[in-house]
Amino acid sequence: MKTENGEGANGSSPLSPLTSAPSPEVIQLDVEIDHANSAPSPEVIQLDVETDHANSAPSPEVIQFDEETDHANSPKHSIISRPGFGSSGRRIPLLANHFKVSITSEDNRTIENKVLGRKILAKLHETYSSELSGKKFAYDGEKSLYTVGPFSKNKYEFTVVLEDSYTYRGSPTHDGIVSESGKRSKRSFQEKSFKVEISYATEIPLKAVSLALEGSEPVKLQDALRVLDIILRQQAAQRHFLSFFNADSRNFSDVGGGVTVCSGFYSSFRPTRGGLSLNMDVSSTMIITPGPVIDFLKSNQNARDARSIDWVKAKKTLKNMRIKTTHSNWEFRITGMSEKPCNQLLFPLRVKKDNGTYDEQTINITVLDYFTKHRKIEVTYSAYLPCIDVGKPNKPTYLPLEVLCSLVSLQRYTKALSTLQRASLVEKSRQKPKEKMQAITNAMKDYHYDDDPLLASCGISIEKQLAQVEGRVLEAPKLIFGNGEEFSPSNGRWSFKNKIINRPYSLMEEDAHNRKYGPVVRVEKMFDLILAKLTRAPQFLLCILPEKKNCDLYGPWKKMCLSDHGIPTQCMCPLKITDQYLTNVLLKINSKLGGVNSLLSIEQSSRIPLIHDTPTMIMGMDVSHGSPGQPDIPSIAAIVGSQSWPLISRYKACVRTQSSKVEMIQGLFEPQEDGTDNGMMRDGVSESQFNQVLIYELDQMIKAYQLLGESDAPKFTVIVAQKRHHTKLFQANGPENVPSGTVVDNNVVHPRNYDFYMCTQPGMIGTSRPAHYHVLLDEIGFSPDALQNLILNLSYVSQRGSAATSIVAPVSYAHLAARQMGQFIKFEDIDETT
């Protein structure tokens, strides 16, 4: 699809049709949209991928946890099927936010189980409905169109006319807006013609869904599910929603900094053991608070007035945001800001003569004088501020910052949230289980999915009741304090009262005169004071920060202590002191000093099934990316591993940067010229990338092991742990969260693959989110009960608190290590051109 300015969307090559035509079938059509006077050329991209894997033969054991990766290649190690189901634990009736979906075929057999483009396609359907046999279609906003059953022809060409579309005449400047070229041109409302080409691409049989529910692996399952999801999103778009976020003011809450949270819903079809289901969840998205740009910037930077704004930071923040000019009601996208203020920014202006023509001579005039003298628009305080640039890199187009520019409503905010904004978001989006369950069931009734003609054409009908699920509550593991005392946690929590640590050796305070400097200089001067006062390097530093924990001093302080000097440190900001807060701080200090706060009882007695017999390493892996607004920032990969077998409570970490947005860890195996390995030996893998974990990461680990001179590779168990999913579990007979230790491996799990949900945290506030574990490979040979109990145990070994972690401790540690590296480096301060 091409837009008005001629920039094309990513193309895709046509796919060959299947030889069989099951019923019902969805037909995919490729769509090309262009101005009527041009015809785009198709593009074909061919990718060849070769992979090679060493044969694996078991010896020691490695249990690898990833957290959330898409290649069609068949790996040497393939994803295993479910070997069975767990049986241990107390049975508990649950409900899940999955709604049963039925697909009815033509013979009545029931199988249990972007804005302009949309306007053009909607107009096309209105104008040419009879030529298209009256068929409804779903459009993905880019290159693909989907219908139920074929059109009468494989290729069509139509001309679509849109009225009142924005069009350009001459240069990309507009009436009342100035550019450095000095040219002005009118922007008018008129009819515009588009040429739309529709050509047959492939058939996508919905029977792939039923085959998947029967336990097979149909080729086009993901395509079929994607089509159904596109239909859901199209319905939301037609109702003028921001995806599934209704533009109702009752759904908006201010989180500060010029950002508003908009409440809505997530919805997606998923194949499960109980049949096809619609997974629906309460969700939220961040939008920019509409209004004058200057008001947004003051709020975003917590600035008292315009003179206090950091304009370098403002330029990064505003880039790509959409604004509307109040004097003309035109809409633009911000591309930058001027370096000079409005009253100093000159451009050449062609003077209009008495006969209405323009003189060839130009005069230099400031943007301020142009708007005040030629446009008769009052400009006050923004005369001394930079101008907004809405032009192109080589053709800037400037607008004063004042009331002329207002941010358009319902724009997604894609920048990283501050600590205060995150805290406010959590607070405003928090719901008790009963509230969340009611909101989801109400949404199912309000969305009227049964009224959608396309879903009806696909034979889709959706029940309105939450899915019934049987859960099992596993018994929490017994723990041992460092002094050998054994105790039993209660609902995922325990206490360390009356046990822990000696008083500090020395107390030092920052010189008040140093507070005028920036964070890095303040940290350097504080460290000079420490080294001057102490006779030897300290073993540990406890730092009381002057502001919230994640203030500007935190990153430079951590980097100086840990990276530059190798000194463990603990930061705190005692705005609110409780016994639990102090206990958690002391636990972190003790572990950083090399102490052990607690062990699993079965750890000390070497009674962990399968692990106590053979040397075993448990690894957790995570890749952390920059915020959505920072696409070129390097990703950070972190790996932790247990290195005190048979103990599984102690871990060491390795952290490195790698290419931006790459999920697979790139440095697992890095052979050097001298024959050594400089690799790292990961979280954040999506279901479509599971094969890649086995193709790439597992292969790298085997090669790293073989470089040690061992002919046999260890036995591997590879598990992906997901937190970013939308399945929630509720107690069927009570308003409380599900108990700690609840596991579900039936009904809402995958119909073939080996996965289960486990909720380990006590869930004191809001609604608990279970972790979703996917077992990709199990050469060690755990039984379902043994593996589920091991994962529960690994949620109780974190040394940083007195409650079970929401996900196994190795992954939690890896995520923490990657996040802390990001705070060291402060990538957000790097210039765009670096």
N, C-alpha and C positions, 0 to 999 in steps of 0.2 A: 504494500500500500504506500502511496506517496502522498505527502501532505502538500499544502498550498505552496510552500516555499521550495518544493522540489526535493526535499530530503526524504529518502526512502527508508522504510522499516526493514528489518532483517528478513531476508527471503528464505524460502525453504524449497527443496526440490520435491516434485511430485512423487508419490509413493505408488507402487504397483498394487492393483486390486487383488484381493484374495480370490482363489478359485471357487470357494463355496460361498453361498449367500444365505446365511441363517436369518431367521426372522425373530424380532425386528432388526433392521440394520440401519446404521447411521452412515450417511454419505458425506465424506469430507470434500469440500470444494476449495480450490485456491482462488483467492480474490486479488485482483490488481485494481487499484483506484488511482486515476491520474486526471490531470486537466484534459479536456477534450482535444487539445492540440498536441499532445505528446503521447508516445507509446513506450513504456519501459521495457528493457531487455531482461529476460529471466536470468537467474543465477543458479548455478549448480556447484555445490561444495562437496567434495569427496574426502572422507577421512579414513585413512588406513592405520590401524593400530596393531602392533605386534607385542605380545607379552611372552616371557619365558620364565619358568619357575623351576627351581631345584626340587628334586624329590624330597619329601620330608619323611624322616624315620624317627620315631619317638625315642627319647632318652630322658632328660629332665622334663619339667612341666612349666608352661607359661600360661597364666590366665590374663588375657588382655581385655581391658575395658575401654571401648571408645564411646563417645556420647552421641553423636548423631550421624553415605557418599554414593556416575550412572554409566555404566559401560555395559554393552550388550555382549562383550566377550565372555566366554565361559572360562572361569578361573580354574587353576589346577585344583584348588580346594573349592568345592561348591557349597553353597548355603544348605545347611541340613534341614530336614523335615522334623516336625515335632515327634520325639520318641515316646511320648506318653504324657500323663498328667500327674500333678502332685496330689497327695491325699492327706498329708499331715496337717494338723491345726484344727481349731474349732470352727465349725460351719457357721456362716452368717449370711442372711439374705440381704442383697444389695440392689440398687438401681444404678444404671449408667446413662449418661446423656447421649445414647444412641437410640434412634427410632427405626423400627423395622420397615424395610422397603420390599415391596413385591413387584416383580416384573412379569407382565402378562404378554405372551406372544400372540400372533395373529390367529392361531387356532385355539385361543382361550386357555391354553395350558399355563398354569401359574407356576413360576419357578420360585420356590421359597428362598428363599434366601435373603478504546481511547476516544474521544468525544466526537470529533469530526467524522471519523469513519463510521461511527454508529449512526450519526445523523444521515449520512449518505445512504447507508444500507437500509435504514428505516424508510427513507424517501423512495428508494428503489422498490421496496416491497409494496409500498402504497401505490406506486405508479405502474408497476409491471406485474402485479399479482396474478393476473390471468395468464400471462406468458410463462409464469413459474408454477402453473397448475394450482395456484392458491396455497402452495406449501409454506408453512412457517419454517424459519431457520434460526439457528443460534450463531452469533458472530463473536469471535474472540477478541475483537478490537484491532487485529493486526492483519494476518494473511489468510486466515481459515474461516470457512463458513460450513455449517453442518445442517443437513436436513435428514428427516426420517424417510428413507426410501429415495430413489433417484429422480432427478428431473427427466424430462422427455429427451433432452439433448445433453451432450457432454461438454458443450462450450457455448457461452453466451457473451454478447457485447451489448451494453446498455449505455445510454447517456442520461445522467441524472442532473437535474437542475435544482439548486438550493437557492431560495430567496433570502434576502437580507443577510448574506454572508459578508464577512469582512474581506475586502480586497484591497490590493495595493495598486497605485498608479505611479509609475516612474520609480524613484528611489524609495528605499524603505523608511523614509521620514514621513511625517504626517502633519496635517494642519495644526499649527500652534506648537510644534515640537521642533527643536533645532538640532542640527547635526553639524559636524565640523566642516562638511562640504559647503554649508551655507544654503543648500537647496531645501525647498519646502514643497510638499505635495499634498493633495487631498486624499483623504481616506473616506470612501463612500459606501453606501449600502446599495447593492444591486444584485441581480441574478448572477449565478456562477455555474458553469457546466463542468461536470466530471464524467470521465469515461470509466466505466466499471467492466472489467473482464472477469467472468466466472468460468472456471474450467474444472472438470472432474479430477480429483486427486486419488481417492481410495475409498474403500468400504471399511467401516469399523463395526464389526459385529458385536452387538450387545450380549450375544451368547458367551462372549469371553468372560463376562462377569459370572454367569452361572457355572461355567467350566472351572473358574477359580474357586468358587464356593464348594465345588465337588472335590477340590484338592489338587487339580492340575495347574500347570503354569502356561496359560494361553499367551500367545505372542502379543496381542493387542489389548491386554487388560488395562494398562495405564492409560491408553488412548481412550478406551470406552469410559473409564471413570472421569477422565479429563473433560470429555464431552458433556457428561451429566453435570459436572461442576460449572462448566461454562454456561449451561442453561440456567443454573441457579443465580449466577452473577449477572446474567443478562436481565433476569427478572428484577433484580435489585436496581440495576441501572435504569430500566424503564420506569421504575417508581421514583426516580430522581434521588436515589440514595448514593452516598459515598461508599461504594461497594456495599457492605451490609451495615452501614452506619447511617441511621436516619438523621436528617438535618433538622431535628426537633430540638428547640432550645432546652427542653427538659433533659436531654441526653448530654448536655455540655456541662463541664466543670472546669474552672480555672485552676491550673497547677502552678501558676507563676511564671515569670520570665517571658511573657507574651505567648504562652502556650496554653491550649485548651485541650482537655481530654474529651473525646467523643465516644460515648458508649454505643455498642452495637453487638453483632453476633457473627460468629464464624460458622460456616456450614460446608460440609464435604461428604461425599459418598465414600464408604469404606467396605471392602469385603471382610466378613467375619465368620466365625464358626456358626453363628446363629443366622447367617444369611447376609444379604446386602443390607447395610444400615446407613442412615444419615446421621453423622456425628455433628451435633449442634452445640455450641458453647457460647457463653457470654464472653465478649471480647471488647477491646478498646483500641483506639488509634489516636495519635497526637495530631492536632491541627493548629495552624497559626491563628492566633486571636486576630480577627479582622479589625481594620481601623487604620488611622494615619501611621505611616512608616515610622515617623519620629517617636510616636508613643510606643510602638513595638520595641524599638531599639532601646529606649530608656528602661522599659520593663525588663527586657532581655539581659541588659547589663547592669541592672539595678543602679542606674545613673540618676543623679539628682536633676540634671538638666542636659540640654544638647551639648554644652561645652564639655561635659564630663564623659562623653561617649568615646570609646576606643574605635576609631574609624577603620583601622586595619582589621580588627575583629569584625566590625560591622559589615565590611565588604564581603568577607567569607560567609557570614551568616545570611546575608540578603541574596546571595547569588542563586539564581534560578527561581526565586519567589516571583509570584505574579502580582502585579499592581494594576489599579484602575485609576485613571486621571479624572479628578472630580470636575474639571472644567470642560471636559469633552466626552467623558464616560467611555474612553477607549481602554483596552486592556493590553498590557505588555508584560514581558518576562525580563527581570533584572539580569543584566550581564556583567555589571561592575559598577564602580564609582569613580568619579573624577578625583584627580590628585589635588587640584586647585579648588578653592571655594567658588560659589556661584558668582560673587561680585568680581572675581579675577579671571574667570574662565572665558577666554575669547574664542570667537569663531567668525569666519567671514560671511557677511550677509549681503545678498544682492538686493539693491534698493529698487522699489517699485516706482515706475514713472507715472506721470499724470494720465497717460493714455492707457494705463493698465498693464503695459509690458514691463519687463525687468531690465535694468541697466546691466551691461556686461561688466561694469566695474563693481567691486565689492568693498565693503567697509568692515573693519573689525569692531565687534561689539560684544559686550559681556552677556552671558546668559541672563543675568539679573536685569540689565537694561532692556533686553529683548522682551522679556515677559512683562516688565512693568510699563515700558513705553509703547511697544508695538502690540502687545496682547492685552494691555490694560488690566493685568492681573496683579493684585497686591502681594508682594513678597516681603516679609519682615525678617524674622530671625534666621531663616534658612539662607539669607544672602551671604552669611558668613560660614556656611556649611558646605561640604562637598555635594555635588549633584549626582543623581542616580543615572546610570547609563543603561539604556534599553536597546542599544544598537548592536552592531556586529564588531568583532575585534578590530577590523580596519576601518570601520565607519561608526564611531560612537554617536549616540543620540542621547542628549542630556535633558533631564527634567529637574527642577528645583525640588527639594525634599519636603517642602511645607505641605499645606493641605491639598496641594495638587495630587499627591500620591497617597492612595490608600491600599492596603493589602486586601486581596480578594478573599472572600470567605471560602471555607471548606478546602483549604490547601493543607495537604499533609505536611507535618513538621518532621523532617528526616535527619535533623542534627542530633548529636548526643545530648541527652538530658543531664542536667546538673544533679548533684546529690539531693538538694532540696526538692527539685522537681520530681525525682524518682520517689522520694518519700511521700510527697503529696499525691502522686499517682497511685501508689500502693494504698494509701489511706482512702482515697476517693473511689477506687475500684474494688475495694474489699467487700465481699458478701459472705454471710453465713450460708452454710449448706442449704438450709430450707429456702432462703431468699434466692440463691442462685438456681436451685431446682425449679422454683416457681417462675423465675424470669425466662428460663429455657422453654418450659412447657407453654407459657404464654406466647412466646415468639413463634413456636410451632403453629399455634392457632392463628396468629396474626398474619403470617407470611402467605397463607393460602396456596401452598405448593400444589394442591390438587387441582387448582384452577388454571395452572399453566398448560397451555395447549401442546407445547413441545414435550413436556414430561408425560402428558397423557398419550401423545403419539408414540412415545417410547414404551408405553405400557407400564409406566411408573405410578405406583400409589404408595403413600407413606402413612404409617400409623401415627397416632398422636400421643401414645404412652411411652414413657421411658422404658428401656429394655431391662428385664429382670435378669440378675446375675447372681450366681452363688460365689461367695467369697470364703476364704479360710483365713483365720487369724493365727499366725504362727507364734509360738512361744518365744519371748525375748531371751537372748543369751544372758547367762550370768557373767558378771564382771568381777575383776579383782583389782583392788586398789594397789598402789605401789608398795604398801606395807604388807600385802598378802591377805587383807580382809576381803571376803567375798560378799557380794550383794546382788540383788535382783532389781533391774529397772522396772518402773511402773509406767505403762503407756508411753514408752520411748524416752523417759526422763529418769534422772537420778541426781543425787546430791553429794557435794564434796565439803559439806560444812565441817568446821573444826579440823581441817587438815591443810596447811600447804607450805609457807615459804618464809625465808629470813628477811630482815629489814635491809634497805639499800645502804651502800657504803658511803656515798657522798651525794650532796644536793647542789646543783648549779642553776643559775637563772640567767636568761638572756639580758644583755645590756640594753636598757631602754632606748639608747641613742641609735641602736642598729635597726630599729623597727621601721626606719624611713627607707631602708634598702629593699630590693626585690627578694623573692624567696631564696634563690640560689645563693646570693651574697649573704643573707642572714644565716643560712645553714653553715656556710663556710666560716663565718666569724664565730658562730656558736661552737663549731668543732675546734677552732683554734683555741678557744677558752678551755674546752674540755682537756685537750692534749697538754695545754700549759699547766693545768692544775693537777693532773694525775701523773704519777711517776712512771706508770706503765699503761699499756693499752687496756681499756676496760673489757670485761667479759660480757657485759650486757648494759644497755642503755634504756632507761624508761623515760619516754618523752611526753610531757604534758603539753599538748598543743594549745595555742591561744584561742582557736576557733573550732569549728566542727572538724571531725577527724580527717575528712578529705579536703582540707583547706590547701592553699597553694604551697604550704611548707611541706606537706606530707610526702609528695613524690621526691623532691630534692633531698629530704632528710633520709628517707629509706635508701635512696641510691648511694648517698654518702656513707651511710653506716654499713649496709650489706655489700654493695658492689665495690666501693672504693676501699673500705677498711676491713670488711669481713666481720663486723661486730653485730651480733643479734640485737634487735631493738623492738620495743613495744610502744606504740603510740596510743594515747587515750585523750579524751576530751570530756571531763566529768561534768557535763551539763545536768545529768540526772544520775545519781548514784543509788544503786540497789545492791542487795546482797548477791543477786544473780549476776549483775554486771561485774562486780569485783571478782566473783568466783571465776567467771569466764576469762577475765584479764589475767588472773593468776595462773590459770590452766595453760594459757598461751605462753606465759613467761616460763613456766616450768618446762614445757616441751621444747622451747627455744634454747633453754640451757642444757638440753640433753636428757631431761628427766622423762619418766613414763608415768602418766597420770592414771592409766588403767589398762588392763589387759583382759581379753576374753578368757574365761575360766578354761575353756577347751584348748586355748592356745598354750597355756602353761602346762597343761597335762598332755599336750601333743595328741589330742583326740579329734582333730579336724579330719573328716572323712577324705580319703585319697591323698590329701596334702601331706599328712604326717608321715606317709610311707616314702615319698620321693621328694628330693629337693625341688622346691616350687617358688617361682617369682610371680607376684601379682603386680600388674602394671596398670596405671591409669593414664589416659592421654586426652589432651584438650588442645584445640586450636581456637584462639581468640582473635576476632577481626576488629578493625576500626569501625566507627559508627557509619551508618548509611550515607551520611553526608561527606565522608572522607574515603572515596573509593581507591585511592592510590597508596594509602597507608599500609605498610607491611603487616602481615598477620604474625601472631606470636604462637609458636608451638611449645607445649610443655608436656613432659613425661615424668611420672613418678614411678618408682619401683620399690617393692619390699626387698630388703637385702639382709634380713636377719632370720632366715628360715631356721626353725619352723614357726617363728613369730610372723604374724600378718598385720601387726599394728604399727610398725615403724617403716617409714618411707624416706627416700632421697629423691630430689628433683633435678631435672635438666631442662633449661629453657633457651629457645633460640627464635630469632625472627626468620620469616620466609616470605615468599611472594604474596602479594595482596590477595585476599579472598580465597586462597587455596585451602581446601579442607584437608586433603591428605598431607600427612607430615612428610616433608621433603628430606629431612636429614637423619632418618633412622639408620641408614648405612652409607658411610662416606669413606671408601677405601683410599688410603694415602699411598704415595710413591714408595714409602719405606715399608709397606706391607701392613701397616696398622689401620685401625678403623677409627674415624673421627665422628661417627654417627651418634645419634641420641638414644637410642633405645629407650593415647590421644582421645574426646567429647566433640560434638558438633557435626554428626554425620546424618544425612537424611536417608530415608528408606531406599531411594533410588540409587544411592551410592554404596550400598552394602557390599555388592560384588567387588567394588574397587578396594575396599578394606582388605579383602582376601587376595586380590590380584596384586596390589601394590605394597601395602604396609606389611602384611604377613611375609611376603617374599623378601622384603628388605630385612626383616628381623632374622629370617632363616639364613640369609647371606652373611649378616653380621656374626651370627653364631658359627657358621662354617669357617669364617676367617680365623677363628680361635684355634683351628686345627682339628675340630671335632667332625667326624664323618657323618654322625647321626644328628639330626635336628631334634629339639625337644618336642614333646607333645604340646599342642596348643589348644586352649579353649578361648574363643574370641566372642566377646559379648559387647553389644552396643547398648548404651544406656541413654534414653531420650527423656529430657524434661520438657522440651518445647513441643508438646502435643496438646490435644484438646479433649481427651477422654477424662471425665470426672466420675468418681464413685460416690454414692450416697447410701446411707443406711436406710433400708426400707421401713424400719420400725422405730425411727427416732430422728430428732433434729440435729444430733451431734455429728461431727466428722467420723469417718470410719476409724476403727482403732488402729493404733500403731502395730505393724506386722501383718496388715491385711494384704493378701495376695489373690489375684484373679487370673486363671488360665483357661477360662471357658467363655463361650458365647460371644464376647466382644473382641476376642483375640483373632489373629490371622487364621484363615481356614487351613493352611498348610504349614507355614513357617513356625519356628519354635520361639514364641514370645509369651510374655506375661506382664501383668501390672503388679507393682508392689508399692504400698504406702507405708513408710517407716516413721515419718515424723508424727508427733502427737497432735498437730493441727489445732493449736490453741486459739488462733485468730484466723478468720476467713474460712475458705474452703480448701482442704488439702488437695494437692495435685500428686497423683501417684507417678512414680518413675515407670517408664515403659522399657523393659529389657528385651533385647532381641539376641538370641543365641545363634550366631552364624556358624560356628564350628565347635565341636567338642570331642577332641581326640583323647582327652583324659578319661572321659566316660562317666560323668556324674549322672546319677539318677535325678529326675525332676525335683524330688524332695530335697536331696542333698544339695543341689545347685541353688534352689530357692532359699534354703537355710543358710548357705554360705553367703549369699548376697545380703540376707538380713544381718548376718554377723558382721559383714564388712561395713554396714551402716552404723555400727556401734563402736568402731575402733578409732574414730577421730579423736585426737588429743586436744582439740580446740574448744570443747564445750561439754555440757552435761546433758545432752540430748542426742538422739539418733539423727544422723544427717539425712536429707531428703533423697540422696543418691549415694552410692557406695563411696567410702572415704577416699580411695585412690583417685577417682574422677574428681571429687570435690577438691582434693589437694592440687591436682593438675590445673583445674580451673582457677584456683586461687593464685598459683604460681604464674600463670599466663597473665592474669589481671594485674598482678603486682609489677611484672615487667613493663606493662603498658604505662603504669604510673611512674616508673623510673624514667622512661624515655620521653614522655610527654609529647607524643607525636602530633597532638593537636596544635602545638605551637610552631610546627615546621611550616615554612612558607610554601605556598601552592606550587612555586616553580622548582622547589628543591627535589 
